[in-house]
Amino acid sequence: MTLTELAEGCGLSKGYLSTIESGAGANPTLDVLIKIAAALDVTVGELVGQPKRQARMALDVPDEQLPAALLELVKERRAAGDPLDPHTVRWLAHAKFRGKKPATKEQFKLLLTVVGDS
């Protein structure tokens, strides 16, 4: 993949990506790393050099097994015309909030805010 293709795929400038790649003082945010990883079809862990087996988590969670608060948020977002993508829903199903699995819709919303999806 060329730098131009990556820039187009993640919505970042070629110059910024080049700075990140060269390590010349760039300090990308988690949101930027998530965009780059998605464009490259890898996990953020893989992007930053974590071994693949540690970085990947099982993300296959059927809708009927989603926590009730997450399912409520998913339905709310669909009804508002702003649905969450399936990868985000599966990630949220495995996420931790203050060391525990989120228990409320508000906690799931806070996690979305932290990773850049409002």
N, C-alpha and C positions, 0 to 999 in steps of 0.2 A: 504494500500500500504506500502510495506517495504521500508526502507531507500535504500536498494540495487536497488529495482525496480524504485524508484524515481531518483536515481543517473543515472541509465541507461536511463530513460525516458527524462531527461533534459541535459544529457551530463556533469554533474558535479560530483566531487568526493564525496564519502560517508563522508569523513572527513570534507570537507567544508560544506556540508549540515548539518552535525551534529553540527558544530560550529554555523551555522545560527540558527538552531532549539533551541539550548541551550541559545542563546543570549550571548555567551562568546566572545564578542568583534568583531564579524563579522559585517561588514557593506556592505551588498550586493548592487551591482549596479542595476540600472533599468533593464539592459539586463539580469542579473541573475534572478531577480524577474519575468521577463516575461517568462523565460525558465521554472522556477519552476511552475508558474501558469499554463502554457500550459500543462505541464506534469500532473498536478493535475486536469486539465479541470475546472479551476476557473479563475476569473478575478484577476488582480493584486490587485485591491481594496479588494476583498474578502480575498485574501491571507494575506493582512496586517490588516484585521479586519474591513473594511468598511461594513456597512450593505448592503446586497445583492441588495436591491431595488435601492440604490444610485450608486452602482458600475457598474451595468449593463446598457448599453445603447442599444438602438435599432440599430442593425447592419444590418438590412435587407434593402439593397440598391441595386435595380436592376442595371445592367450595364448601361442601357440607362439613368439612373438618376445620374450617377457618374459625378462629375465636369469634364469639357473637359480636363483640364490639367492633372488630375489623369488618365483619360482614355488614354490619350496620353502616359503617363508613363507606364501604364499597357501594352499597345501594344508594346512599345519600349522594355520592359523587356522580353516579350514573343518572340519577333523577335530575341533577343540576346540569347535566350535559357536559360534565368534566370527569369522565371515568378515569380510574387509575389503570395503568397498563398491568398486564398479568404478572410481569416480573416484579414490579413494585409490590403488588399484593402478596406474592409468595415471599418476598424479602421481609415484608412487615410481619408475616405469620411466624417468622423465625427470629425477629428482632428482639432485643432486650431494651427495657426502659428502666434506668437506675438499677441495673443488675437483675431485673425480673422481666418476665413477659408482660407486655402492656395489658392492662385490664379494662381500660375505658377507651371510648372513641376519642376523647380529648388527648389521651396519651399517644394514640396512633397518629393523630393530627400533628402533635408536637414533633414526633419522629419525622413526619413528612416535611415539616418546616425546616428541621435541622439538615436534611439532605437536599433541600431546595425545591420541593414540590409543595405548593401551598394549597 
